[in-house]
Amino acid sequence: MRARQLCTLAMLLCFVAGCGTADEGSAPVPGSPVVELDISGMADDSDGEAVAKTLARIDGVAQAGVDVANGTARIELKPREWEIADLVRVFQAALDPPYELTKFHWQLGDISATVSP
């Protein structure tokens, strides 16, 4: 992921959502966003279970589900202020090879954004 691009995206989303001003750095986003990830490297259901368990153990994750056939994960986050750039770093760090985060999609209500590496 391009950290600068993510910070810019987070600032824009936060500004549009009315949760503050667009300052330098990563902007907090209020509420309970849904995150969708594209993850490469999952070959079978055991890989999907391993990835789902790993994602579910991350602090702040309410639920995590994985679709191996589509190579995706859907994560519902617990309510609090989130920083988009921090979320991407946490999900990237949680996935050990052969799994790799290839796309990050964030949604809160009608506002959404997708970032690809």
Summary of the structure (lengths in Angstrom):
residues: 117
radius of gyration: 13.9
end to end distance: 4.5
largest distance: 44.1
contacts: 344
relative contact order: 0.25
helix: 32%
strand: 32%
